[in-house]
Every structure is written in C-alpha cells, then in structure tokens.
Amino acid sequence: QVKLVESGGGLVQPGGSLRLSCAASVSIFSIYTMGWYRQAPGKQRELVAAITSGGSTNYADSVKGRFTISRDNAKNTVYLQMNSLKPEDTAVYYCTLATRPGNPPDVWGQGTQVTVSS
C-alpha cells in the first residue's frame, strides 16, 4: 500500500520561508506525478503545485514566483519550497501522488499545517 508522509509544516511570520517534504513508500517513485494541495478553513481544497515524472511543473497563479516544487527520485521524496509567505498561504498542505499526469490524485498524505502569522 502506498503511503505519503509529509513534514516541515509549522508557524512562520509573513515574508518567511518553509520547506515541506513528502516521503513516499512506493516502488518506482520516479514514474509518478507528485503534487501539493492545500485547504484553508472554509475554503475548497486547491492544487498548489505539481511535478511530473519528466520534471515538468505547474503552479497555482497565487504561488507562482514564490513556491518551488522539486523531487529527488533517489530518496522517493518531493519538496515544496515556500518563500515570501503570506497570511493567505495558511492552510493544511497535502502531498499527493497521481499515476497519470493531469489525472486526479490517487493517493493523499495526512496533511501538514502551515500557519503564516505575526
């Protein structure tokens, strides 16, 4: 059974940075599209960023230029570097795995809380 475990969330001041990590217990990690979603209180879950097996990336307009998704296939890990954080970035962040690019995720992590506040 595939399992995704996120880490790196926490409390940060506006303008600060955090790096989220997601370790996947799956064979042949490199073939999957990995993503990060988030859900803020009272709002729908939204895609933040995704990276395909070939390294192509896409981002939500609200995070372009501030967030960077990357992956280390040797470590079965995907990262989300978040810079210039804003209070509106406060949410639970979920790591996801999709078997095909463009398809909805097949596997979700348990989520990690990110709070941006002074």
Chimera marker file (.cmm) of the C-alpha trace (Angstrom):
<marker_set name="trace">
<marker id="1" x="0.000" y="0.000" z="0.000" r="1" g="1" b="0" radius="0.5"/>
<marker id="2" x="1.359" y="3.401" z="-0.982" r="1" g="1" b="0" radius="0.5"/>
<marker id="3" x="1.887" y="5.821" z="1.877" r="1" g="1" b="0" radius="0.5"/>
<marker id="4" x="2.832" y="9.506" z="1.772" r="1" g="1" b="0" radius="0.5"/>
<marker id="5" x="4.243" y="11.202" z="4.854" r="1" g="1" b="0" radius="0.5"/>
<marker id="6" x="4.576" y="14.993" z="4.956" r="1" g="1" b="0" radius="0.5"/>
<marker id="7" x="6.830" y="17.014" z="7.233" r="1" g="1" b="0" radius="0.5"/>
<marker id="8" x="8.103" y="20.555" z="7.582" r="1" g="1" b="0" radius="0.5"/>
<marker id="9" x="4.970" y="22.485" z="8.417" r="1" g="1" b="0" radius="0.5"/>
<marker id="10" x="4.769" y="24.997" z="11.228" r="1" g="1" b="0" radius="0.5"/>
<marker id="11" x="4.329" y="28.616" z="12.216" r="1" g="1" b="0" radius="0.5"/>
<marker id="12" x="6.183" y="31.297" z="10.282" r="1" g="1" b="0" radius="0.5"/>
<marker id="13" x="5.988" y="35.072" z="10.091" r="1" g="1" b="0" radius="0.5"/>
<marker id="14" x="4.822" y="36.833" z="6.934" r="1" g="1" b="0" radius="0.5"/>
<marker id="15" x="7.691" y="37.073" z="4.477" r="1" g="1" b="0" radius="0.5"/>
<marker id="16" x="9.328" y="33.977" z="5.878" r="1" g="1" b="0" radius="0.5"/>
<marker id="17" x="10.100" y="30.613" z="4.305" r="1" g="1" b="0" radius="0.5"/>
<marker id="18" x="9.327" y="26.960" z="4.902" r="1" g="1" b="0" radius="0.5"/>
<marker id="19" x="10.202" y="23.768" z="3.085" r="1" g="1" b="0" radius="0.5"/>
<marker id="20" x="7.757" y="20.895" z="3.077" r="1" g="1" b="0" radius="0.5"/>
<marker id="21" x="8.912" y="17.347" z="2.412" r="1" g="1" b="0" radius="0.5"/>
<marker id="22" x="6.934" y="14.280" z="1.444" r="1" g="1" b="0" radius="0.5"/>
<marker id="23" x="8.386" y="10.793" z="1.590" r="1" g="1" b="0" radius="0.5"/>
<marker id="24" x="6.660" y="8.125" z="-0.483" r="1" g="1" b="0" radius="0.5"/>
<marker id="25" x="6.709" y="4.441" z="0.314" r="1" g="1" b="0" radius="0.5"/>
<marker id="26" x="6.317" y="3.240" z="-3.250" r="1" g="1" b="0" radius="0.5"/>
<marker id="27" x="8.442" y="1.379" z="-5.720" r="1" g="1" b="0" radius="0.5"/>
<marker id="28" x="9.493" y="3.165" z="-8.901" r="1" g="1" b="0" radius="0.5"/>
<marker id="29" x="8.705" y="6.581" z="-7.400" r="1" g="1" b="0" radius="0.5"/>
<marker id="30" x="10.118" y="8.275" z="-10.483" r="1" g="1" b="0" radius="0.5"/>
<marker id="31" x="7.206" y="7.331" z="-12.740" r="1" g="1" b="0" radius="0.5"/>
<marker id="32" x="4.512" y="9.169" z="-10.786" r="1" g="1" b="0" radius="0.5"/>
<marker id="33" x="3.250" y="12.727" z="-10.866" r="1" g="1" b="0" radius="0.5"/>
<marker id="34" x="3.591" y="14.269" z="-7.428" r="1" g="1" b="0" radius="0.5"/>
<marker id="35" x="1.714" y="17.281" z="-6.158" r="1" g="1" b="0" radius="0.5"/>
<marker id="36" x="0.885" y="19.538" z="-3.262" r="1" g="1" b="0" radius="0.5"/>
<marker id="37" x="-2.645" y="20.657" z="-2.474" r="1" g="1" b="0" radius="0.5"/>
<marker id="38" x="-3.850" y="22.883" z="0.324" r="1" g="1" b="0" radius="0.5"/>
<marker id="39" x="-7.071" y="23.570" z="2.145" r="1" g="1" b="0" radius="0.5"/>
<marker id="40" x="-7.717" y="26.639" z="4.225" r="1" g="1" b="0" radius="0.5"/>
<marker id="41" x="-10.564" y="26.824" z="6.751" r="1" g="1" b="0" radius="0.5"/>
<marker id="42" x="-13.872" y="27.345" z="4.994" r="1" g="1" b="0" radius="0.5"/>
<marker id="43" x="-12.335" y="27.005" z="1.539" r="1" g="1" b="0" radius="0.5"/>
<marker id="44" x="-12.135" y="24.291" z="-1.072" r="1" g="1" b="0" radius="0.5"/>
<marker id="45" x="-9.028" y="22.220" z="-1.477" r="1" g="1" b="0" radius="0.5"/>
<marker id="46" x="-6.835" y="23.595" z="-4.276" r="1" g="1" b="0" radius="0.5"/>
<marker id="47" x="-3.828" y="22.466" z="-6.255" r="1" g="1" b="0" radius="0.5"/>
<marker id="48" x="-0.700" y="24.386" z="-5.279" r="1" g="1" b="0" radius="0.5"/>
<marker id="49" x="1.934" y="22.735" z="-7.456" r="1" g="1" b="0" radius="0.5"/>
<marker id="50" x="2.670" y="19.520" z="-9.323" r="1" g="1" b="0" radius="0.5"/>
<marker id="51" x="5.675" y="17.864" z="-10.916" r="1" g="1" b="0" radius="0.5"/>
<marker id="52" x="5.605" y="15.072" z="-13.476" r="1" g="1" b="0" radius="0.5"/>
<marker id="53" x="7.973" y="12.169" z="-13.845" r="1" g="1" b="0" radius="0.5"/>
<marker id="54" x="9.796" y="14.164" z="-16.514" r="1" g="1" b="0" radius="0.5"/>
<marker id="55" x="10.215" y="17.163" z="-14.243" r="1" g="1" b="0" radius="0.5"/>
<marker id="56" x="7.569" y="19.415" z="-15.780" r="1" g="1" b="0" radius="0.5"/>
<marker id="57" x="5.940" y="21.655" z="-13.213" r="1" g="1" b="0" radius="0.5"/>
<marker id="58" x="2.822" y="23.737" z="-12.852" r="1" g="1" b="0" radius="0.5"/>
<marker id="59" x="1.721" y="26.137" z="-10.161" r="1" g="1" b="0" radius="0.5"/>
<marker id="60" x="-1.344" y="27.919" z="-8.940" r="1" g="1" b="0" radius="0.5"/>
<marker id="61" x="-1.266" y="31.554" z="-10.003" r="1" g="1" b="0" radius="0.5"/>
<marker id="62" x="-1.308" y="32.626" z="-6.367" r="1" g="1" b="0" radius="0.5"/>
<marker id="63" x="2.061" y="30.983" z="-5.637" r="1" g="1" b="0" radius="0.5"/>
<marker id="64" x="3.969" y="31.472" z="-8.896" r="1" g="1" b="0" radius="0.5"/>
<marker id="65" x="7.344" y="33.064" z="-8.276" r="1" g="1" b="0" radius="0.5"/>
<marker id="66" x="7.203" y="32.252" z="-4.552" r="1" g="1" b="0" radius="0.5"/>
<marker id="67" x="6.897" y="28.461" z="-4.337" r="1" g="1" b="0" radius="0.5"/>
<marker id="68" x="9.063" y="25.810" z="-5.984" r="1" g="1" b="0" radius="0.5"/>
<marker id="69" x="8.261" y="22.118" z="-6.258" r="1" g="1" b="0" radius="0.5"/>
<marker id="70" x="11.070" y="19.625" z="-6.780" r="1" g="1" b="0" radius="0.5"/>
<marker id="71" x="11.706" y="15.924" z="-6.426" r="1" g="1" b="0" radius="0.5"/>
<marker id="72" x="14.578" y="13.626" z="-5.516" r="1" g="1" b="0" radius="0.5"/>
<marker id="73" x="13.838" y="10.256" z="-7.081" r="1" g="1" b="0" radius="0.5"/>
<marker id="74" x="16.762" y="8.619" z="-5.296" r="1" g="1" b="0" radius="0.5"/>
<marker id="75" x="15.112" y="9.481" z="-1.979" r="1" g="1" b="0" radius="0.5"/>
<marker id="76" x="11.488" y="8.937" z="-3.043" r="1" g="1" b="0" radius="0.5"/>
<marker id="77" x="10.815" y="12.465" z="-1.844" r="1" g="1" b="0" radius="0.5"/>
<marker id="78" x="9.074" y="15.547" z="-3.188" r="1" g="1" b="0" radius="0.5"/>
<marker id="79" x="9.607" y="19.022" z="-1.762" r="1" g="1" b="0" radius="0.5"/>
<marker id="80" x="7.769" y="22.318" z="-1.709" r="1" g="1" b="0" radius="0.5"/>
<marker id="81" x="9.958" y="25.338" z="-1.037" r="1" g="1" b="0" radius="0.5"/>
<marker id="82" x="7.766" y="28.223" z="0.064" r="1" g="1" b="0" radius="0.5"/>
<marker id="83" x="9.206" y="31.728" z="0.144" r="1" g="1" b="0" radius="0.5"/>
<marker id="84" x="7.702" y="35.156" z="0.793" r="1" g="1" b="0" radius="0.5"/>
<marker id="85" x="4.874" y="33.529" z="2.698" r="1" g="1" b="0" radius="0.5"/>
<marker id="86" x="1.647" y="35.443" z="3.200" r="1" g="1" b="0" radius="0.5"/>
<marker id="87" x="-1.132" y="35.014" z="5.753" r="1" g="1" b="0" radius="0.5"/>
<marker id="88" x="-3.366" y="33.745" z="2.950" r="1" g="1" b="0" radius="0.5"/>
<marker id="89" x="-0.995" y="30.792" z="2.499" r="1" g="1" b="0" radius="0.5"/>
<marker id="90" x="-2.193" y="29.474" z="5.861" r="1" g="1" b="0" radius="0.5"/>
<marker id="91" x="-3.701" y="26.032" z="5.262" r="1" g="1" b="0" radius="0.5"/>
<marker id="92" x="-3.244" y="22.322" z="5.673" r="1" g="1" b="0" radius="0.5"/>
<marker id="93" x="-0.921" y="21.162" z="2.913" r="1" g="1" b="0" radius="0.5"/>
<marker id="94" x="-1.333" y="17.684" z="1.424" r="1" g="1" b="0" radius="0.5"/>
<marker id="95" x="1.129" y="15.677" z="-0.618" r="1" g="1" b="0" radius="0.5"/>
<marker id="96" x="-0.384" y="13.691" z="-3.470" r="1" g="1" b="0" radius="0.5"/>
<marker id="97" x="0.533" y="11.027" z="-5.976" r="1" g="1" b="0" radius="0.5"/>
<marker id="98" x="-1.114" y="10.506" z="-9.351" r="1" g="1" b="0" radius="0.5"/>
<marker id="99" x="-0.489" y="7.589" z="-11.647" r="1" g="1" b="0" radius="0.5"/>
<marker id="100" x="-1.020" y="9.748" z="-14.730" r="1" g="1" b="0" radius="0.5"/>
<marker id="101" x="-0.315" y="13.455" z="-15.371" r="1" g="1" b="0" radius="0.5"/>
<marker id="102" x="-3.471" y="15.513" z="-15.362" r="1" g="1" b="0" radius="0.5"/>
<marker id="103" x="-5.492" y="12.903" z="-13.521" r="1" g="1" b="0" radius="0.5"/>
<marker id="104" x="-6.823" y="13.493" z="-10.003" r="1" g="1" b="0" radius="0.5"/>
<marker id="105" x="-4.513" y="12.174" z="-7.269" r="1" g="1" b="0" radius="0.5"/>
<marker id="106" x="-4.747" y="8.507" z="-6.391" r="1" g="1" b="0" radius="0.5"/>
<marker id="107" x="-3.052" y="8.805" z="-3.011" r="1" g="1" b="0" radius="0.5"/>
<marker id="108" x="-3.119" y="11.566" z="-0.370" r="1" g="1" b="0" radius="0.5"/>
<marker id="109" x="-0.911" y="12.189" z="2.614" r="1" g="1" b="0" radius="0.5"/>
<marker id="110" x="-2.273" y="13.032" z="6.042" r="1" g="1" b="0" radius="0.5"/>
<marker id="111" x="-1.513" y="16.733" z="5.701" r="1" g="1" b="0" radius="0.5"/>
<marker id="112" x="0.726" y="19.200" z="7.497" r="1" g="1" b="0" radius="0.5"/>
<marker id="113" x="-0.358" y="22.551" z="8.931" r="1" g="1" b="0" radius="0.5"/>
<marker id="114" x="1.263" y="25.749" z="7.700" r="1" g="1" b="0" radius="0.5"/>
<marker id="115" x="0.396" y="28.922" z="9.592" r="1" g="1" b="0" radius="0.5"/>
<marker id="116" x="1.627" y="32.322" z="8.479" r="1" g="1" b="0" radius="0.5"/>
<marker id="117" x="1.085" y="34.881" z="11.184" r="1" g="1" b="0" radius="0.5"/>
<marker id="118" x="2.885" y="37.601" z="13.085" r="1" g="1" b="0" radius="0.5"/>
<link id1="1" id2="2" r="1" g="1" b="0" radius="0.2"/>
<link id1="2" id2="3" r="1" g="1" b="0" radius="0.2"/>
<link id1="3" id2="4" r="1" g="1" b="0" radius="0.2"/>
<link id1="4" id2="5" r="1" g="1" b="0" radius="0.2"/>
<link id1="5" id2="6" r="1" g="1" b="0" radius="0.2"/>
<link id1="6" id2="7" r="1" g="1" b="0" radius="0.2"/>
<link id1="7" id2="8" r="1" g="1" b="0" radius="0.2"/>
<link id1="8" id2="9" r="1" g="1" b="0" radius="0.2"/>
<link id1="9" id2="10" r="1" g="1" b="0" radius="0.2"/>
<link id1="10" id2="11" r="1" g="1" b="0" radius="0.2"/>
<link id1="11" id2="12" r="1" g="1" b="0" radius="0.2"/>
<link id1="12" id2="13" r="1" g="1" b="0" radius="0.2"/>
<link id1="13" id2="14" r="1" g="1" b="0" radius="0.2"/>
<link id1="14" id2="15" r="1" g="1" b="0" radius="0.2"/>
<link id1="15" id2="16" r="1" g="1" b="0" radius="0.2"/>
<link id1="16" id2="17" r="1" g="1" b="0" radius="0.2"/>
<link id1="17" id2="18" r="1" g="1" b="0" radius="0.2"/>
<link id1="18" id2="19" r="1" g="1" b="0" radius="0.2"/>
<link id1="19" id2="20" r="1" g="1" b="0" radius="0.2"/>
<link id1="20" id2="21" r="1" g="1" b="0" radius="0.2"/>
<link id1="21" id2="22" r="1" g="1" b="0" radius="0.2"/>
<link id1="22" id2="23" r="1" g="1" b="0" radius="0.2"/>
<link id1="23" id2="24" r="1" g="1" b="0" radius="0.2"/>
<link id1="24" id2="25" r="1" g="1" b="0" radius="0.2"/>
<link id1="25" id2="26" r="1" g="1" b="0" radius="0.2"/>
<link id1="26" id2="27" r="1" g="1" b="0" radius="0.2"/>
<link id1="27" id2="28" r="1" g="1" b="0" radius="0.2"/>
<link id1="28" id2="29" r="1" g="1" b="0" radius="0.2"/>
<link id1="29" id2="30" r="1" g="1" b="0" radius="0.2"/>
<link id1="30" id2="31" r="1" g="1" b="0" radius="0.2"/>
<link id1="31" id2="32" r="1" g="1" b="0" radius="0.2"/>
<link id1="32" id2="33" r="1" g="1" b="0" radius="0.2"/>
<link id1="33" id2="34" r="1" g="1" b="0" radius="0.2"/>
<link id1="34" id2="35" r="1" g="1" b="0" radius="0.2"/>
<link id1="35" id2="36" r="1" g="1" b="0" radius="0.2"/>
<link id1="36" id2="37" r="1" g="1" b="0" radius="0.2"/>
<link id1="37" id2="38" r="1" g="1" b="0" radius="0.2"/>
<link id1="38" id2="39" r="1" g="1" b="0" radius="0.2"/>
<link id1="39" id2="40" r="1" g="1" b="0" radius="0.2"/>
<link id1="40" id2="41" r="1" g="1" b="0" radius="0.2"/>
<link id1="41" id2="42" r="1" g="1" b="0" radius="0.2"/>
<link id1="42" id2="43" r="1" g="1" b="0" radius="0.2"/>
<link id1="43" id2="44" r="1" g="1" b="0" radius="0.2"/>
<link id1="44" id2="45" r="1" g="1" b="0" radius="0.2"/>
<link id1="45" id2="46" r="1" g="1" b="0" radius="0.2"/>
<link id1="46" id2="47" r="1" g="1" b="0" radius="0.2"/>
<link id1="47" id2="48" r="1" g="1" b="0" radius="0.2"/>
<link id1="48" id2="49" r="1" g="1" b="0" radius="0.2"/>
<link id1="49" id2="50" r="1" g="1" b="0" radius="0.2"/>
<link id1="50" id2="51" r="1" g="1" b="0" radius="0.2"/>
<link id1="51" id2="52" r="1" g="1" b="0" radius="0.2"/>
<link id1="52" id2="53" r="1" g="1" b="0" radius="0.2"/>
<link id1="53" id2="54" r="1" g="1" b="0" radius="0.2"/>
<link id1="54" id2="55" r="1" g="1" b="0" radius="0.2"/>
<link id1="55" id2="56" r="1" g="1" b="0" radius="0.2"/>
<link id1="56" id2="57" r="1" g="1" b="0" radius="0.2"/>
<link id1="57" id2="58" r="1" g="1" b="0" radius="0.2"/>
<link id1="58" id2="59" r="1" g="1" b="0" radius="0.2"/>
<link id1="59" id2="60" r="1" g="1" b="0" radius="0.2"/>
<link id1="60" id2="61" r="1" g="1" b="0" radius="0.2"/>
<link id1="61" id2="62" r="1" g="1" b="0" radius="0.2"/>
<link id1="62" id2="63" r="1" g="1" b="0" radius="0.2"/>
<link id1="63" id2="64" r="1" g="1" b="0" radius="0.2"/>
<link id1="64" id2="65" r="1" g="1" b="0" radius="0.2"/>
<link id1="65" id2="66" r="1" g="1" b="0" radius="0.2"/>
<link id1="66" id2="67" r="1" g="1" b="0" radius="0.2"/>
<link id1="67" id2="68" r="1" g="1" b="0" radius="0.2"/>
<link id1="68" id2="69" r="1" g="1" b="0" radius="0.2"/>
<link id1="69" id2="70" r="1" g="1" b="0" radius="0.2"/>
<link id1="70" id2="71" r="1" g="1" b="0" radius="0.2"/>
<link id1="71" id2="72" r="1" g="1" b="0" radius="0.2"/>
<link id1="72" id2="73" r="1" g="1" b="0" radius="0.2"/>
<link id1="73" id2="74" r="1" g="1" b="0" radius="0.2"/>
<link id1="74" id2="75" r="1" g="1" b="0" radius="0.2"/>
<link id1="75" id2="76" r="1" g="1" b="0" radius="0.2"/>
<link id1="76" id2="77" r="1" g="1" b="0" radius="0.2"/>
<link id1="77" id2="78" r="1" g="1" b="0" radius="0.2"/>
<link id1="78" id2="79" r="1" g="1" b="0" radius="0.2"/>
<link id1="79" id2="80" r="1" g="1" b="0" radius="0.2"/>
<link id1="80" id2="81" r="1" g="1" b="0" radius="0.2"/>
<link id1="81" id2="82" r="1" g="1" b="0" radius="0.2"/>
<link id1="82" id2="83" r="1" g="1" b="0" radius="0.2"/>
<link id1="83" id2="84" r="1" g="1" b="0" radius="0.2"/>
<link id1="84" id2="85" r="1" g="1" b="0" radius="0.2"/>
<link id1="85" id2="86" r="1" g="1" b="0" radius="0.2"/>
<link id1="86" id2="87" r="1" g="1" b="0" radius="0.2"/>
<link id1="87" id2="88" r="1" g="1" b="0" radius="0.2"/>
<link id1="88" id2="89" r="1" g="1" b="0" radius="0.2"/>
<link id1="89" id2="90" r="1" g="1" b="0" radius="0.2"/>
<link id1="90" id2="91" r="1" g="1" b="0" radius="0.2"/>
<link id1="91" id2="92" r="1" g="1" b="0" radius="0.2"/>
<link id1="92" id2="93" r="1" g="1" b="0" radius="0.2"/>
<link id1="93" id2="94" r="1" g="1" b="0" radius="0.2"/>
<link id1="94" id2="95" r="1" g="1" b="0" radius="0.2"/>
<link id1="95" id2="96" r="1" g="1" b="0" radius="0.2"/>
<link id1="96" id2="97" r="1" g="1" b="0" radius="0.2"/>
<link id1="97" id2="98" r="1" g="1" b="0" radius="0.2"/>
<link id1="98" id2="99" r="1" g="1" b="0" radius="0.2"/>
<link id1="99" id2="100" r="1" g="1" b="0" radius="0.2"/>
<link id1="100" id2="101" r="1" g="1" b="0" radius="0.2"/>
<link id1="101" id2="102" r="1" g="1" b="0" radius="0.2"/>
<link id1="102" id2="103" r="1" g="1" b="0" radius="0.2"/>
<link id1="103" id2="104" r="1" g="1" b="0" radius="0.2"/>
<link id1="104" id2="105" r="1" g="1" b="0" radius="0.2"/>
<link id1="105" id2="106" r="1" g="1" b="0" radius="0.2"/>
<link id1="106" id2="107" r="1" g="1" b="0" radius="0.2"/>
<link id1="107" id2="108" r="1" g="1" b="0" radius="0.2"/>
<link id1="108" id2="109" r="1" g="1" b="0" radius="0.2"/>
<link id1="109" id2="110" r="1" g="1" b="0" radius="0.2"/>
<link id1="110" id2="111" r="1" g="1" b="0" radius="0.2"/>
<link id1="111" id2="112" r="1" g="1" b="0" radius="0.2"/>
<link id1="112" id2="113" r="1" g="1" b="0" radius="0.2"/>
<link id1="113" id2="114" r="1" g="1" b="0" radius="0.2"/>
<link id1="114" id2="115" r="1" g="1" b="0" radius="0.2"/>
<link id1="115" id2="116" r="1" g="1" b="0" radius="0.2"/>
<link id1="116" id2="117" r="1" g="1" b="0" radius="0.2"/>
<link id1="117" id2="118" r="1" g="1" b="0" radius="0.2"/>
</marker_set>
